[in-house]
């Protein structure tokens, strides 16, 4: 039997709940207060043994509220870390045990109601949300809150919610297929499914489930279903409208006040004022009003107009409906209509739509350097440069005078190891030969060497990639010199040792630096980051995706997006582009402890918030355990008449290899698209042919277009200067140096808020820096959608993470750049040339 959500299981597993009593250190409530941005906080210093839970209980503040104010705690607490506790959110603490006892007393009265009471009683399971429960029973979120007001503040596993049911009609006196009032009554026959019944009566599955909530869990032979006479025409997805100055937005799992501020440019206070229901918190499924801000009108202009058409938005249309109507992926709609990255379609506006047959990867012509040769096909469209002028605060900030821009480069080059790695011990025969030669020359007391230099010199292996990075930096400095930008480079060999870094930052030139690149490893960044924040020196983390200091250093720039952002971006991409496909989550046992399980929750909530499932009963969402169901269980879920999209939320190479091998076998008969993680392409145990057969899609921050003229020139220069081929590290060193030195040249060292107005052509990525918190630094949000094709190519078919630019103030004329510097000076520690 197929249902809208199916969990395919063969073996029943009995779960026993274990009560764990945590042992935590006592939390002493701080009295140290501070006012930041007009808001009052207590400052709490984390001590050994304390947990986020114990701190939240002691201050009477929810864990979510602490995380919103201190985003760094998502990765765990650190002893000595200072947390901001919002005073206005504090309330008298009540233990979880007391909450359960109080709610249980209330529920005892509810359970005492006679069987004819108009409620379902739902025990909350792990990872469930009010929104997911509302979808399960076909009621809205506000209805659940109305009967369970305590759920607004916190949803406890094990507590029982009252879910109002539709007025029940006794089935004992009702005959099958009999019409009565607004319903037809149907007796379920053996072998019937919700899908077959919906087709029989020409009704949507969601309408049947809404009238019979229990049917979503099981459909028993002989049971009586109420079939609505009239199909609902009300859209479940509220459409953004241009009424007044607002549009509507449905909250998703994972939304925070800070993420909403980043996306829509609206503060928490302003948002709550417009939406009083948010006083009870951000609950997934709620629809809120968002004020329309001025958005830079980045314009997509068709070059080949025969490939496109325009659609005028009418009332009730959603981006999901348009995607299905025109058979176009939502990511493609957003690329062609950039404002849709910020909000949904607005009634009356015209949207650019590709005509049938246009390939998925429409090439855009961003600059005059994009195409490598004339043989490349003319792009379908181009993006006009952003017409927005910089904010007033970005005016007149460019680098002035004749002083060089000083750059500190912290890399583990292992210079000492490279000096010694080419010295090898001489053999006894070689030593004896030296002695004989010296005696033959008349030397009575020969002096011999015990080591010699290798004939074919090598490089100390741990430093290879970082030397490539350094060489990319050198080429960038040469490019900047040709542009008339004067720089001075200090190279610090960190040796991946914090004690070495402690000595390096005491050098006299350190505090005069204008830009810091590195250190590479997070464990080596702490001391440098502290000084960067204190002295307001921009610091770039060039390679690491975890353990950085962006949360505590407002001058910190992280190039590589962290894991959780990439997982959330993947979930959003799946929800946008595959909501109308036969979707299968393929697991290997219980993976709830993995970060990737959070991605599954995001995808699930995203799919059921589209409103599309209420309109098309054939769309299925499966969660499948391969260890239980095996290959034939997988075949049971695949649809021969639809596109099957499979996500494998795992990083274990052994598990991924098993999943991919079986999917490849199934791909001989079924159309399958595999969506995974970038790590899949590096697993040696997986045949590359399999990834191409399954059309693997994944998101990555790096992509090099070898048709790009800038890339071609860089490769040729690299070969000429270093007699070698550049790798990812070489491109990264070039891009980072070129980008941030240009940022300082145009906007000075306080360039952070002006980066949206910086146009620098990069070679292997695109930077879109967003703040990680109100008090923290920035992380790059741009990711490329990569696809393995059946003709054995790997190509970028889209890009996510680049939101439209929110504007404030009036455009002003930009001052001319200061480019009167004439030479490029390189300086190494203790040795200036």
VOGU-3710 file (C-alpha; in Angstrom, 3 decimals, decimal comma):
1> xxxxxxxxxx> 0,000/0,000/0,000  1,335/3,410/-0,944  0,438/6,468/1,047  1,577/10,067/0,883  4,180/9,305/3,532  5,309/5,681/3,595  7,802/4,084/5,933  8,620/0,705/4,422  9,394/-1,791/7,183  9,515/-5,591/7,293
11> xxxxxxxxxx> 10,629/-6,227/10,851  8,793/-4,657/13,800  11,188/-3,157/16,311  10,210/-2,662/19,920  11,695/0,496/21,440  12,206/0,761/25,171  12,508/4,251/26,633  15,487/4,633/28,952  15,509/7,370/31,542  18,887/9,058/31,815
21> xxxxxxxxxx> 19,590/11,320/34,744  22,265/13,809/33,654  24,918/14,838/36,115  25,762/18,492/35,514  27,581/21,166/37,397  25,521/23,598/39,428  24,924/26,820/37,516  25,389/30,048/39,415  23,199/32,809/38,011  25,300/35,792/36,961
31> xxxxxxxxxx> 24,525/39,332/38,030  26,823/40,959/35,448  24,664/42,930/33,022  25,367/44,687/29,747  23,214/46,602/27,271  23,822/45,822/23,569  21,749/47,486/20,881  19,260/48,716/23,485  18,689/45,180/24,770  19,692/44,060/28,272
41> xxxxxxxxxx> 21,684/40,844/28,795  23,257/38,899/31,644  26,759/37,638/30,842  27,285/34,017/31,873  30,729/32,382/31,815  30,541/28,661/30,999  32,162/26,412/33,627  33,211/22,778/33,576  30,290/20,341/33,578  27,660/22,866/32,557
51> xxxxxxxxxx> 25,364/22,154/29,623  23,077/24,273/27,506  20,141/22,579/29,209  21,355/23,308/32,757  22,088/26,939/31,886  18,669/27,422/30,279  16,931/25,945/33,323  18,873/28,104/35,782  18,062/31,348/33,952  14,515/30,425/32,978
61> xxxxxxxxxx> 15,282/30,917/29,288  14,657/28,310/26,595  17,616/26,672/24,867  16,365/28,052/21,547  16,506/31,612/22,863  20,072/31,106/24,116  21,104/29,688/20,710  19,481/32,634/18,897  21,622/35,067/20,909  24,773/32,898/20,837
71> xxxxxxxxxx> 24,891/30,976/17,494  28,320/29,488/18,302  26,792/27,143/20,905  25,287/25,075/18,081  28,719/23,429/17,857  28,899/22,870/21,639  29,903/24,848/24,706  33,493/25,748/25,539  34,751/26,284/29,070  35,276/30,009/29,598
81> xxxxxxxxxx> 32,936/30,981/26,776  30,766/34,013/27,589  27,064/33,674/26,787  24,541/36,489/26,449  21,332/35,707/28,370  18,396/37,952/27,301  16,905/39,430/30,472  13,508/40,124/28,906  13,080/36,415/28,167  13,844/35,222/31,697
91> xxxxxxxxxx> 11,058/33,707/33,738  10,650/31,561/36,778  12,286/28,241/36,053  10,247/25,059/35,989  11,973/21,709/35,646  11,083/19,345/32,836  9,859/16,845/35,403  7,542/19,441/36,944  6,264/20,403/33,502  5,398/16,792/32,719
101> xxxxxxxxxx> 3,706/16,377/36,116  1,637/19,536/35,634  0,667/18,613/32,101  -0,099/15,033/33,138  -2,558/16,254/35,763  -4,320/18,235/33,044  -4,300/15,272/30,699  -5,813/12,952/33,330  -8,988/14,979/33,114  -8,842/14,912/29,331
111> xxxxxxxxxx> -8,386/11,131/29,195  -11,308/10,759/31,579  -13,606/12,065/28,863  -15,978/9,473/27,411  -15,002/7,799/24,105  -17,349/10,123/22,212  -15,236/13,185/23,103  -14,248/15,171/20,017  -10,470/14,772/20,365  -7,624/12,543/19,308
121> xxxxxxxxxx> -4,927/12,180/21,982  -1,478/12,256/20,389  1,677/11,345/22,390  4,581/13,451/21,116  7,425/11,425/19,588  11,107/12,423/19,241  11,811/14,967/16,457  8,116/15,768/15,964  7,037/19,395/15,699  3,651/21,044/16,083
131> xxxxxxxxxx> 3,684/21,624/12,337  4,377/17,962/11,465  1,622/16,863/13,861  -0,799/19,357/12,321  -0,123/17,912/8,877  -0,629/14,393/10,203  -4,149/15,152/11,469  -5,165/17,658/8,801  -5,563/20,615/11,162  -3,728/23,916/11,243
141> xxxxxxxxxx> -1,040/24,894/13,753  -3,169/27,542/15,444  -5,887/24,976/16,214  -3,378/22,781/18,053  -2,130/25,789/20,012  -5,723/26,726/20,868  -6,293/23,410/22,659  -2,693/22,983/23,875  -1,405/26,492/24,773  1,618/25,133/26,661
151> xxxxxxxxxx> 2,965/23,702/23,378  3,668/27,252/22,189  6,588/27,538/24,608  7,964/23,996/24,436  6,979/20,624/23,000  7,994/17,788/25,321  8,524/14,230/24,126  5,938/11,991/25,768  3,352/14,665/26,500  -0,117/14,121/25,059
161> xxxxxxxxxx> -1,712/16,714/22,799  -5,443/17,163/22,263  -6,200/17,169/18,530  -9,790/18,173/17,670  -11,396/15,727/15,316  -14,131/16,363/12,829  -17,608/15,544/14,055  -17,850/11,764/13,912  -20,777/9,956/12,381  -21,555/6,532/13,773
171> xxxxxxxxxx> -20,520/3,850/11,320  -22,708/1,201/12,880  -25,866/2,516/11,208  -24,241/3,972/8,109  -24,263/1,984/4,917  -21,333/2,030/2,456  -21,507/4,370/-0,524  -24,467/6,183/1,024  -24,700/9,955/0,679  -25,540/12,007/3,737
181> xxxxxxxxxx> -25,055/15,769/4,106  -21,650/16,795/2,847  -20,183/13,267/2,708  -20,389/9,968/0,915  -19,572/6,942/3,100  -17,311/4,289/1,662  -16,551/0,839/3,108  -12,922/-0,126/2,555  -12,489/-3,346/0,583  -9,458/-5,627/0,693
191> xxxxxxxxxx> -6,583/-4,282/-1,425  -7,891/-0,740/-1,628  -5,569/2,196/-0,900  -6,114/5,880/-0,268  -4,836/6,520/-3,754  -7,278/4,110/-5,448  -10,184/5,469/-3,383  -9,234/9,067/-4,208  -9,252/8,202/-7,907  -12,575/6,360/-7,605
201> xxxxxxxxxx> -14,302/9,442/-6,164  -12,124/12,047/-7,930  -11,032/13,539/-4,620  -7,626/14,500/-3,247  -5,953/12,229/-0,716  -5,515/15,208/1,622  -9,288/15,820/1,607  -10,002/12,208/2,533  -7,370/12,272/5,290  -8,742/15,555/6,646
211> xxxxxxxxxx> -12,191/13,983/6,983  -10,697/10,733/8,356  -7,466/11,586/10,252  -6,884/8,010/11,366  -6,649/6,865/7,757  -3,227/8,513/7,438  -1,837/5,946/9,895  -3,612/2,786/8,677  -6,447/1,750/6,379  -8,251/-1,318/7,663
221> xxxxxxxxxx> -10,462/-3,538/5,561  -14,102/-3,012/6,532  -13,630/0,454/7,994  -15,882/3,298/6,903  -14,462/6,431/5,290  -16,207/9,773/4,851  -15,650/11,077/1,295  -16,260/14,842/0,870  -18,781/15,586/-1,875  -17,048/18,756/-3,034
231> xxxxxxxxxx> -13,325/19,049/-3,578  -11,644/21,931/-1,830  -10,505/24,768/-4,021  -8,688/26,709/-1,291  -4,910/26,728/-1,758  -3,034/25,512/1,319  0,044/27,553/0,449  -0,563/31,214/1,212  0,669/33,319/-1,673  2,731/36,472/-1,158
241> xxxxxxxxxx> 0,648/39,433/-2,159  1,413/43,053/-2,748  -1,458/44,260/-0,574  -0,182/47,334/1,237  3,552/46,990/1,654  3,713/43,381/2,809  3,946/39,840/1,546  3,388/36,602/3,464  5,909/33,923/4,412  5,371/30,484/5,954
251> xxxxxxxxxx> 7,897/29,739/8,711  10,062/26,672/8,194  11,913/24,431/10,616  15,266/26,029/11,402  14,144/29,633/10,920  15,499/32,046/13,548  15,015/35,757/14,067  18,566/36,303/12,873  18,116/34,233/9,684  14,901/36,152/8,936
261> xxxxxxxxxx> 16,756/39,411/9,495  19,491/38,313/7,079  16,969/37,267/4,464  14,345/40,001/4,721  16,200/42,862/6,416  13,727/43,100/9,308  14,553/43,167/13,030  12,989/40,879/15,635  11,109/43,745/17,297  9,657/44,933/13,977
271> xxxxxxxxxx> 8,684/41,385/13,014  6,912/40,658/16,305  5,112/44,009/16,165  3,693/43,116/12,752  2,930/39,518/13,797  1,713/39,344/17,431  1,460/35,542/17,213  5,282/35,465/17,310  5,247/36,440/20,995  4,992/32,683/21,543
281> xxxxxxxxxx> 8,058/31,987/19,399  8,892/30,974/15,839  6,747/27,908/15,207  7,104/26,088/11,892  3,993/26,396/9,759  2,905/29,834/10,935  2,258/32,360/8,157  3,606/35,827/8,929  3,643/39,226/7,246  6,967/40,563/5,930
291> xxxxxxxxxx> 7,328/44,224/4,920  8,628/44,666/1,403  12,060/46,271/1,370  13,673/48,016/-1,558  15,419/45,290/-3,557  18,131/45,960/-6,111  16,502/45,097/-9,414  19,091/42,736/-10,825  17,738/42,185/-14,300  17,949/39,042/-16,429
301> xxxxxxxxxx> 17,898/39,902/-20,124  17,189/37,141/-22,696  19,717/37,048/-25,517  17,941/34,311/-27,471  14,345/35,484/-26,984  12,933/32,451/-28,785  13,874/30,345/-25,741  11,722/32,297/-23,277  8,213/33,431/-22,505  6,678/35,711/-19,877
311> xxxxxxxxxx> 4,041/34,720/-17,341  1,829/37,248/-15,547  1,129/36,115/-11,980  -2,540/35,765/-11,035  -4,202/35,361/-7,651  -3,562/32,014/-5,980  -0,449/31,087/-7,971  2,623/29,837/-6,131  6,174/29,197/-7,237  5,527/25,463/-6,769
321> xxxxxxxxxx> 2,479/25,588/-9,003  4,357/27,515/-11,688  7,249/25,052/-11,502  4,859/22,158/-12,066  2,832/23,997/-14,714  5,850/24,783/-16,895  7,938/21,728/-15,879  10,776/24,025/-14,786  12,870/23,586/-11,657  12,365/26,220/-8,995
331> xxxxxxxxxx> 16,107/26,887/-8,875  15,915/27,802/-12,565  12,920/30,095/-11,961  14,852/31,858/-9,208  17,925/32,229/-11,396  15,855/33,845/-14,139  13,803/35,928/-11,666  16,213/36,856/-8,828  13,541/38,512/-6,670  12,018/35,034/-6,127
341> xxxxxxxxxx> 15,068/34,176/-4,052  13,665/36,561/-1,478  9,915/36,048/-1,711  7,162/34,289/-3,625  5,456/35,574/-6,776  3,321/38,722/-6,435  0,054/39,173/-8,285  0,506/41,181/-11,478  4,277/40,840/-11,872  5,797/39,264/-14,989
351> xxxxxxxxxx> 8,127/36,284/-14,626  10,611/35,025/-17,207  9,933/31,344/-18,037  12,064/29,085/-20,290  10,096/27,403/-23,045  9,866/23,587/-23,275  13,062/21,937/-24,448  15,446/24,554/-23,064  18,334/22,742/-21,310  18,559/22,741/-17,522
361> xxxxxxxxxx> 21,877/24,585/-17,414  21,178/27,940/-19,063  24,529/29,678/-19,353  24,675/33,277/-18,236  27,198/35,801/-19,516  28,384/37,543/-16,351  31,430/39,397/-17,711  33,363/39,761/-20,931  35,901/37,246/-19,611  33,586/34,279/-19,334
371> xxxxxxxxxx> 34,013/32,607/-22,685  37,310/30,988/-23,585  36,812/30,727/-27,335  34,365/31,508/-30,096  33,287/27,890/-30,480  31,311/28,006/-27,273  27,568/28,383/-27,871  26,137/31,861/-27,250  24,581/32,013/-23,767  20,785/32,029/-23,492
381> xxxxxxxxxx> 20,694/35,082/-21,246  22,836/37,577/-19,417  22,633/39,268/-16,032  22,973/43,008/-16,169  25,348/44,493/-13,570  23,624/45,435/-10,335  22,526/49,074/-10,756  22,542/49,763/-7,018  24,980/52,402/-5,857  26,783/51,777/-2,568
391> xxxxxxxxxx> 25,357/52,971/0,734  26,495/56,346/1,985  28,642/54,639/4,613  30,628/52,987/1,804  31,428/56,251/0,085  34,897/57,756/0,323  36,322/54,767/2,189  38,805/53,659/-0,471  42,500/53,163/0,239  44,256/56,497/-0,069
401> xxxxxxxxxx> 47,845/57,666/-0,008  50,966/55,881/-1,165  51,186/53,381/1,695  51,128/49,688/0,681  48,342/47,370/1,799  50,054/45,083/4,320  49,076/41,398/4,183  49,940/38,732/6,744  49,889/35,170/5,347  49,818/32,394/7,993
411> xxxxxxxxxx> 50,498/28,982/6,446  52,015/25,691/7,691  54,868/25,705/5,168  57,192/23,607/7,376  60,253/25,454/6,094  62,602/23,734/8,504  61,314/20,302/7,522  61,737/21,212/3,850  65,345/22,187/4,579  66,126/18,808/6,144
421> xxxxxxxxxx> 63,966/16,434/4,087  66,508/16,455/1,249  69,431/15,489/3,481  69,943/11,710/3,577  72,422/9,574/5,490  75,466/8,335/3,518  76,188/4,626/3,286  79,402/3,181/4,878  80,856/2,641/1,388  80,311/6,330/0,544
431> xxxxxxxxxx> 81,993/7,396/3,790  84,982/5,137/3,108  85,227/6,556/-0,401  85,463/10,101/1,053  88,227/9,023/3,431  90,193/7,338/0,628  89,886/10,386/-1,624  91,118/12,751/1,112  94,075/10,525/2,014  95,025/10,255/-1,652
441> xxxxxxxxxx> 95,044/14,044/-1,678  97,564/14,061/1,186  95,151/14,814/4,038  96,323/12,813/7,073  93,239/13,536/9,206  90,218/13,290/6,852  86,978/15,108/7,724  83,951/13,397/6,238  80,230/14,199/6,009  77,713/11,634/7,241
451> xxxxxxxxxx> 74,838/13,098/5,156  74,390/14,255/1,608  71,825/16,200/-0,452  69,386/14,234/-2,625  70,074/14,437/-6,340  66,334/14,747/-7,065  65,000/17,071/-4,395  61,537/16,530/-2,906  59,090/18,673/-0,921  57,954/17,769/2,589
461> xxxxxxxxxx> 54,550/16,221/1,816  52,388/18,009/4,469  53,404/21,382/3,012  52,681/20,670/-0,681  49,113/22,026/-0,846  50,023/25,108/1,184  52,944/25,900/-1,100  50,465/25,719/-3,988  48,230/28,156/-2,088  51,212/30,477/-1,564
471> xxxxxxxxxx> 52,043/30,383/-5,268  48,443/31,401/-6,054  48,878/34,353/-3,670  52,027/35,411/-5,527  50,223/35,408/-8,872  47,405/37,495/-7,372  49,932/40,052/-6,085  51,412/40,243/-9,569  47,927/40,877/-11,013  47,314/43,594/-8,419
481> xxxxxxxxxx> 50,661/45,177/-9,252  49,630/45,405/-12,897  46,490/47,241/-11,705  48,692/49,729/-9,865  47,925/48,424/-6,359  50,887/48,485/-3,987  51,103/45,670/-1,428  53,503/44,313/1,154  53,402/40,623/2,055  54,544/39,040/5,328
491> xxxxxxxxxx> 54,692/35,251/5,264  54,499/33,427/8,602  55,336/29,720/8,813  52,953/28,475/11,539  54,243/24,904/11,506  50,708/24,023/12,732  51,913/24,838/16,247  50,141/27,277/18,598  53,380/28,023/20,470  54,962/29,146/17,187
501> xxxxxxxxxx> 51,936/31,361/16,452  52,209/32,919/19,914  55,725/34,057/18,993  54,790/35,220/15,487  52,003/37,559/16,616  54,469/39,389/18,858  56,488/40,531/15,868  56,539/44,349/15,559  54,812/44,481/12,171  51,819/42,316/13,160
511> xxxxxxxxxx> 49,573/45,065/14,509  50,230/47,206/11,435  48,737/44,566/9,089  45,693/45,537/7,028  44,667/41,986/6,141  45,299/38,554/7,694  44,951/35,352/5,649  45,012/32,229/7,825  45,960/30,397/9,930  44,559/27,366/8,157
521> xxxxxxxxxx> 43,602/25,121/11,068  40,944/26,256/13,608  43,042/25,199/16,586  45,700/27,681/15,460  43,285/30,559/14,845  42,277/31,487/18,402  45,141/33,848/19,290  45,174/35,499/15,870  41,381/35,903/15,898  41,433/37,569/19,307
531> xxxxxxxxxx> 43,970/40,142/18,137  42,099/40,559/14,843  38,898/41,436/16,715  40,628/43,698/19,222  42,536/45,663/16,565  39,850/45,523/13,855  42,023/43,738/11,304  40,064/41,708/8,716  40,937/38,011/9,058  40,197/35,365/6,407
541> xxxxxxxxxx> 39,814/31,663/7,216  40,797/30,265/3,798  40,091/26,543/3,970  38,436/25,243/7,144  34,669/24,630/7,236  34,419/23,960/10,969  35,603/25,166/14,343  36,111/28,744/13,198  35,749/31,927/15,180  33,116/33,716/13,131
551> xxxxxxxxxx> 30,681/33,759/16,050  32,979/35,839/18,257  35,002/37,946/15,783  33,095/40,534/13,704  36,156/40,899/11,421  36,328/37,170/10,593  35,539/35,912/7,057  35,014/32,180/6,501  35,397/31,131/2,864  34,257/27,509/3,158
561> xxxxxxxxxx> 30,612/27,226/4,371  30,149/25,005/7,423  28,511/21,580/7,294  25,122/22,518/8,731  24,681/25,364/6,255  25,490/23,030/3,366  22,990/20,464/4,651  20,278/23,126/5,032  21,035/24,468/1,546  20,787/20,922/0,156
571> xxxxxxxxxx> 17,416/20,474/1,883  16,149/23,750/0,421  17,386/22,735/-3,032  15,605/19,382/-2,771  12,402/21,044/-1,588  12,524/23,484/-4,481  13,461/21,211/-7,371  12,093/17,767/-6,463  8,859/18,415/-4,541  6,789/16,838/-7,352
581> xxxxxxxxxx> 8,910/13,681/-7,802  8,783/10,222/-6,258  11,165/10,943/-3,387  12,998/8,295/-1,337  15,204/8,831/1,715  17,519/5,783/1,769  18,983/4,978/5,177  21,216/2,273/6,621  19,817/1,567/10,095  19,259/4,266/12,674
591> xxxxxxxxxx> 21,203/7,386/11,703  19,402/9,804/14,040  22,751/10,634/15,678  24,183/11,979/12,410  24,029/15,633/11,348  22,612/14,384/8,062  19,409/13,274/9,853  18,643/16,945/10,443  18,727/17,436/6,680  16,019/14,760/6,320
601> xxxxxxxxxx> 13,809/16,627/8,817  14,301/19,852/6,861  13,448/18,138/3,564  10,328/16,512/5,012  9,011/19,785/6,413  9,893/21,603/3,204  7,967/19,112/1,071  4,816/19,293/3,148  4,820/23,089/3,355  4,621/23,529/-0,418
611> xxxxxxxxxx> 0,885/22,876/-0,621  1,560/20,744/-3,683  0,827/17,463/-1,910  -2,714/18,640/-1,236  -3,292/19,060/-4,953  -1,621/15,932/-6,376  -2,306/12,616/-4,635  0,310/10,692/-6,655  3,318/12,430/-5,070  5,002/10,184/-2,502
621> xxxxxxxxxx> 7,617/10,726/0,188  9,305/7,539/1,459  11,777/6,924/4,266  13,368/3,548/3,667  15,837/1,481/5,715  17,837/-0,651/3,272  19,104/-2,947/6,011  15,527/-3,989/6,736  13,925/-3,814/3,295  16,820/-4,837/1,070
631> xxxxxxxxxx> 16,950/-4,509/-2,704  13,403/-5,765/-3,339  12,049/-3,362/-0,743  13,732/-0,591/-2,728  12,188/-1,820/-5,984  8,776/-1,767/-4,300  9,108/1,995/-3,761  10,445/2,963/-7,190  7,878/4,228/-9,688  8,396/3,136/-13,316
641> xxxxxxxxxx> 6,279/6,036/-14,591  7,860/8,913/-12,641  11,245/10,423/-11,947  12,610/8,825/-8,780  14,826/11,025/-6,627  16,868/9,270/-3,939  18,784/11,006/-1,184  21,417/9,087/0,777  21,983/11,088/4,010  25,184/9,336/5,085
651> xxxxxxxxxx> 28,935/9,921/5,055  30,168/6,382/5,854  31,934/5,244/2,688  30,931/1,603/3,280  27,218/2,458/3,640  27,227/4,879/0,733  28,965/2,307/-1,457  26,290/-0,308/-0,721  23,503/2,185/-1,418  25,020/3,428/-4,693
661> xxxxxxxxxx> 25,745/-0,106/-5,955  22,135/-1,224/-5,447  20,717/1,990/-6,899  22,922/1,543/-9,964  21,426/-1,911/-10,497  17,909/-0,521/-10,180  18,747/2,308/-12,592  18,713/-0,190/-15,454  14,900/-0,271/-15,218  13,972/2,949/-13,407
671> xxxxxxxxxx> 14,750/6,636/-13,873  16,782/7,541/-10,773  18,503/10,762/-9,734  20,819/10,485/-6,733  21,283/13,519/-4,504  24,186/13,228/-2,097  27,092/15,035/-0,533  30,259/16,315/-2,185  32,237/13,609/-0,360  30,645/10,932/-2,583
681> xxxxxxxxxx> 32,821/11,928/-5,537  35,982/11,234/-3,495  35,100/7,704/-2,341  37,428/5,253/-4,075  35,210/2,230/-3,433  32,453/3,671/-5,666  32,730/3,227/-9,415  32,614/6,584/-11,172  30,354/5,022/-13,825  27,718/4,468/-11,141
691> xxxxxxxxxx> 27,637/8,162/-10,242  27,125/9,084/-13,893  24,412/6,444/-14,345  22,586/7,823/-11,299  23,056/11,472/-12,359  24,526/12,395/-8,971  23,744/15,947/-7,785  25,518/17,640/-4,876  26,323/21,130/-3,612  29,858/22,499/-3,330
701> xxxxxxxxxx> 31,408/25,960/-2,789  34,025/25,365/-5,506  33,639/25,188/-9,261  36,205/25,975/-11,971  34,938/26,725/-15,467  37,885/25,814/-17,701  36,276/27,721/-20,586  36,683/30,947/-18,639  39,360/33,156/-20,187  40,567/34,231/-16,760
711> xxxxxxxxxx> 41,055/30,582/-15,770  42,904/29,849/-19,011  45,266/32,800/-18,464  45,876/31,807/-14,836  46,820/28,242/-15,790  49,239/29,473/-18,439  50,882/31,947/-16,030  51,154/29,278/-13,353  52,874/26,889/-15,737  55,287/29,570/-16,891
721> xxxxxxxxxx> 56,218/30,737/-13,389  56,228/27,483/-11,408  56,609/24,736/-14,045  53,649/22,883/-12,588  49,863/22,516/-12,855  47,683/24,545/-10,464  45,287/22,756/-8,137  42,315/23,849/-6,009  44,666/25,419/-3,439  46,398/27,502/-6,106
731> xxxxxxxxxx> 43,080/28,923/-7,315  41,976/29,535/-3,729  45,111/31,509/-2,870  44,658/33,638/-5,975  40,941/34,330/-5,447  41,186/35,218/-1,758  44,084/37,629/-2,222  42,592/39,265/-5,302  39,148/39,662/-3,708  40,082/41,054/-0,310
741> xxxxxxxxxx> 42,853/43,390/-1,489  40,381/44,857/-3,984  37,845/45,197/-1,155  40,368/47,220/0,880  41,306/49,298/-2,158  37,673/50,266/-2,811  36,241/50,464/0,706  39,159/50,463/3,160  39,599/47,920/5,967  35,992/48,487/7,088
751> xxxxxxxxxx> 34,730/46,914/3,882  32,435/44,258/5,421  29,064/45,966/4,868  30,096/47,126/1,407  30,962/43,725/-0,080  27,611/43,411/-1,923  28,818/46,311/-4,108  32,201/44,725/-4,883  32,581/43,159/-8,333  35,699/40,985/-8,631
761> xxxxxxxxxx> 35,992/38,197/-11,171  36,908/35,005/-9,278  38,256/31,798/-10,776  36,801/28,925/-8,748  33,836/30,277/-6,834  31,667/33,222/-5,990  31,591/34,940/-2,613  28,392/36,018/-0,900  29,250/36,792/2,712  26,451/36,849/5,288
771> xxxxxxxxxx> 26,804/37,611/8,998  26,557/34,566/11,253  25,177/36,613/14,160  24,581/40,214/15,192  27,915/40,264/17,024  29,907/37,854/14,863  31,700/37,703/11,544  30,812/36,468/8,074  30,508/33,183/6,192  30,338/32,621/2,447
781> xxxxxxxxxx> 26,887/31,324/1,401  27,406/30,568/-2,291  27,159/26,916/-3,348  27,182/25,411/-6,841  24,836/22,599/-7,890  27,005/19,964/-9,546  25,661/17,207/-11,775  27,178/13,980/-13,134  25,796/13,430/-16,633  25,231/10,227/-18,586
791> xxxxxxxxxx> 27,801/11,384/-21,168  30,509/11,339/-18,441  30,753/15,039/-17,717  30,565/16,865/-14,409  29,081/20,329/-14,734  27,500/23,115/-12,713  23,770/23,404/-13,401  22,896/26,130/-10,910  23,885/28,150/-7,887  22,290/28,715/-4,476
801> xxxxxxxxxx> 22,912/31,095/-1,616  23,067/34,440/-3,427  20,085/36,463/-2,181  19,086/39,743/-3,839  20,575/42,877/-2,361  18,516/44,784/0,209  18,967/48,525/-0,152  18,718/51,419/2,253  19,135/55,118/1,585  19,422/56,888/-1,729
811> xxxxxxxxxx> 22,010/56,018/-4,395  25,017/58,294/-4,397  27,804/58,792/-6,871  30,850/56,586/-6,253  34,182/58,301/-5,774  36,927/57,285/-8,180  39,232/54,456/-7,082  42,673/55,244/-5,731  44,983/53,230/-7,963  48,137/55,318/-7,919
821> xxxxxxxxxx> 50,275/52,619/-6,290  53,000/51,485/-8,603  54,842/48,479/-7,275  54,462/45,280/-5,368  56,714/44,788/-2,332  57,042/41,339/-0,742  58,290/41,078/2,811  59,145/37,950/4,765  59,619/37,884/8,562  62,912/39,570/9,379
831> xxx> 63,869/40,094/5,750  62,508/43,019/3,721  63,325/43,313/0,030
//
